[in-house]
Amino acid sequence: MHIERLAVDPSVGLAMPPQRLLDALADLDVPVELVDEDEQFGPGDAVVSFGHRDSFIDADWVHCIRAGYDEFPVGVYDEAGTYLTNSTGIHGTTVGETVIGYLLTLARRLHVYRDAQHDHEWTRPRYDEPFTLRDERICVVGLGTLGQGVTDRAAALDMDVVGVRQSGKPVDGVSTVYTPDQLHEAIRDARFVVLATPLTPETEGMIAEPEFETMRDDGYLVNVARGPVVDEAALVAALEREAIAGAALDAFDDEPLPEDSPLWDFDEVVLTPHVSAATSKYHEDIATLVRENVENIAAGEALTNRVV
Ligand code: NAD
């Protein structure tokens, strides 16, 4: 493969100003250009994009600027011999810090005071509402980049950290690692259950009514994975009947979250608009990954983060 042009798709604008990415890639030996949505591609083309377009299949290589590539038709890329790479490996700090932010917000009740502030209300919590993260159990489901970013920080706050991993092999800072078939055992005693898996046929609907019944009734669900990993209707029902205490959600079935979703209105639900990985340095992180693979291709070496 010989890359003659690196095309930046306008969809990268969903994560960063495209010009920042163009500037960060300006030192490459290949021309880098922002293209239109209807651009056509051919041999020698590489594309950097947030989402998929059918025209990409004619390029040699497509880089997805997200870790989750569930919206890309992977089989079609594979069949066409078009390389697809993703951006796993760069979100451990951003998402890790956001998740700790959710945990601290819920435990220290910051969302309650911020809500009251809008009404100029001096609100004090019930005596038994606030708690500390120290010694509370967190169960992180998926111990890859995101999961490790969360477990490292949770361990630093003296939380009791357990996790779920496909292999079940030990992970630094995680006291017990369960396998997916032990999910209920893993989440049963956790104050916080954090979802950090990709969306796959195995993880779709992984957290549904039986899991909410298994969770502690003072437990919180945190979803920074993908919306469909959670059965959203079952989540709403669990919140309504107080089977769990609340949730922090960054990913939803439909995004933007529809205005009439009941999830907007729970006091104990903190919603963020799929921004847990947002950072003003995103263009640099993506440029580092893309540069590495441009160099790998030039050297005839294997692509980093190759999906197919
Ligand atoms: P990663 O590949 O580094 O880690 C994912 C881990 O989940 C892997 O270790 C994998 O083995 C594990 N896994 C898969 N199925 C599992 C199961 N059934 N049970 C337990 N573990 C399972 O990926 P990552 O960079 O950590 O990202 C993970 C996912 O998080 C992405 O695919 C994406 O969907 C989502 N994500 C969301 C945001 C956001 O802004 N909210 C940002 C980055 C990633």
Boltz pocket constraint, residues with backbone or C-beta under 6 A from the ligand:
constraints:
  - pocket:
      binder: B
      contacts: [[A, 67], [A, 68], [A, 69], [A, 87], [A, 88], [A, 89], [A, 90], [A, 91], [A, 95], [A, 141], [A, 142], [A, 143], [A, 144], [A, 145], [A, 146], [A, 147], [A, 164], [A, 165], [A, 166], [A, 180], [A, 196], [A, 197], [A, 198], [A, 199], [A, 200], [A, 202], [A, 203], [A, 223], [A, 224], [A, 225], [A, 226], [A, 250], [A, 251], [A, 274], [A, 275], [A, 276], [A, 277], [A, 278]]
      max_distance: 6.0
